[in-house]
Amino acid sequence: MNTQKTFHILIPITVCLLVGFLSAIATQSSVLTWYPQLAKPAFTAPNWLFAPVWTVLYILMGIAAGLVWNKGYYHKWVKTALYHFGFQLILNAAWSIVFFGMHLVLPALLIILSLLILLLFTFKWFKVVKPEAAYLLFPYIIWVAYASALNFEIWRLN
């Protein structure tokens, strides 16, 4: 792998992991206090699973963004794909802050549904630029769809 491609992959991985770290800070206290007291559906994953899953997802997201970026930022489709990626990353962080930090379940549901829609557009643009990068987003799309269903059920039950 050449130096430029390595740089183009390592920077987005670092940014994604940083977003994950900041989201974890917003989440940390609520996972031990507020979240356990909520009524949750039977398909709720155990708490220990979330950190490793998100870590892997952030790494895959960073690799995907790096592969797209490596195609050349001067290209209009690359810029479009990366703008979508950046905006969905902002919504990703916002969801954690709103759901866990502010304990606002309904607004968080609206954010995560917006995230899911924007993520599908990101997938579409990544596929145009670099199909392999788009496929790296599959686990993330599935997890966000799961988290959306979980958020909806928590809102409904509480």
C-alpha positions in Angstrom: 0.0 0.0 0.0 1.4 3.4 -0.9 1.9 6.2 1.5 -0.9 8.4 0.2 -3.4 5.5 0.3 -2.3 4.7 3.9 -2.7 8.4 4.9 -6.1 8.5 3.2 -7.2 5.5 5.2 -5.6 6.3 8.6 -7.0 9.8 8.8 -10.7 8.8 8.5 -10.2 5.9 10.8 -8.8 8.3 13.4 -11.6 10.7 12.9 -14.3 8.0 13.2 -12.7 6.6 16.3 -12.5 10.1 17.8 -16.2 10.5 17.1 -16.8 7.2 18.8 -14.7 8.2 21.8 -16.6 11.4 22.2 -19.9 9.6 21.8 -18.8 7.1 24.5 -18.1 10.0 26.9 -21.7 11.2 26.4 -23.0 7.6 26.8 -20.8 6.4 29.7 -22.7 7.7 32.8 -26.2 7.0 31.3 -25.3 3.4 30.6 -24.9 2.8 34.3 -27.8 5.0 35.6 -30.5 6.0 33.2 -30.4 3.3 30.5 -30.8 0.3 32.8 -34.0 1.7 34.2 -35.7 2.0 30.8 -38.2 -0.7 29.6 -36.5 -2.4 26.6 -37.6 -5.0 24.1 -36.5 -8.6 24.2 -34.1 -8.1 21.2 -31.9 -5.7 23.2 -28.3 -6.6 22.9 -26.2 -7.0 26.2 -24.4 -3.8 27.2 -21.0 -5.4 26.8 -21.5 -5.9 23.1 -21.9 -2.2 22.1 -18.4 -1.0 22.6 -16.6 -3.7 20.5 -19.3 -3.5 17.8 -19.0 0.2 17.5 -15.2 0.1 17.5 -15.2 -2.4 14.6 -17.9 -0.3 12.8 -15.9 2.9 13.2 -12.8 1.2 11.8 -14.7 -0.1 8.8 -16.3 3.3 8.2 -12.9 4.9 8.3 -11.4 2.4 5.8 -14.4 2.9 3.5 -14.1 6.7 3.6 -10.3 6.4 3.1 -10.8 4.2 0.0 -13.2 6.8 -1.4 -11.0 9.7 -0.6 -8.1 8.0 -2.2 -9.9 8.1 -5.6 -9.2 11.8 -5.7 -10.9 14.6 -3.7 -10.9 16.8 -6.9 -13.6 14.5 -8.3 -17.2 15.7 -7.9 -18.5 12.3 -7.0 -15.8 11.8 -4.4 -16.7 15.1 -2.8 -20.4 14.2 -2.8 -19.7 10.8 -1.2 -17.5 12.3 1.5 -19.9 15.1 2.3 -22.7 12.5 2.8 -20.2 10.6 5.0 -19.4 13.6 7.1 -23.0 14.6 7.6 -24.0 11.0 8.7 -21.0 11.0 11.1 -22.3 14.2 12.7 -25.8 12.6 13.0 -24.1 9.5 14.5 -22.5 11.6 17.2 -25.7 13.7 17.7 -27.7 10.6 18.4 -25.5 9.5 21.3 -25.6 13.0 22.8 -29.4 13.3 22.5 -30.3 9.8 23.5 -27.8 9.1 26.3 -26.6 12.6 27.2 -29.9 14.4 27.2 -32.2 11.4 27.7 -34.5 12.5 24.8 -35.7 9.3 23.3 -38.1 10.7 20.7 -35.8 13.4 19.3 -33.0 10.7 19.2 -35.4 8.4 17.2 -35.8 11.2 14.6 -32.1 11.7 14.5 -31.3 8.0 14.0 -34.0 7.6 11.3 -32.4 10.6 9.5 -29.0 8.9 10.0 -30.3 5.7 8.5 -31.6 7.6 5.4 -28.4 9.6 5.0 -26.4 6.4 5.5 -28.2 4.8 2.6 -27.4 7.8 0.4 -23.8 7.5 1.6 -23.8 3.9 0.6 -25.1 4.9 -2.9 -22.4 7.5 -3.4 -19.7 5.2 -2.1 -20.8 2.6 -4.5 -20.5 5.0 -7.4 -17.0 5.9 -6.4 -15.6 2.6 -5.0 -18.0 -0.3 -4.7 -15.7 -2.1 -2.2 -15.9 0.9 0.1 -19.7 0.8 -0.1 -19.8 -2.8 1.0 -17.7 -2.0 4.0 -20.7 0.1 5.2 -23.1 -3.0 5.2 -22.4 -3.9 8.9 -22.9 -0.3 9.9 -26.2 0.0 7.9 -27.4 -3.2 9.6 -26.4 -2.0 13.0 -28.0 1.4 12.6 -31.2 -0.3 11.4 -31.1 -2.5 14.5 -30.4 0.6 16.7 -33.3 2.4 15.0 -35.7 -0.5 15.9 -34.3 -0.5 19.4 -34.7 3.2 19.8 -38.3 3.0 18.5 -39.2 0.2 20.9 -37.6 2.1 23.9 -39.7 5.1 22.9 -42.9 3.0 22.6 -42.4 1.2 25.8 -41.5 4.2 27.9 
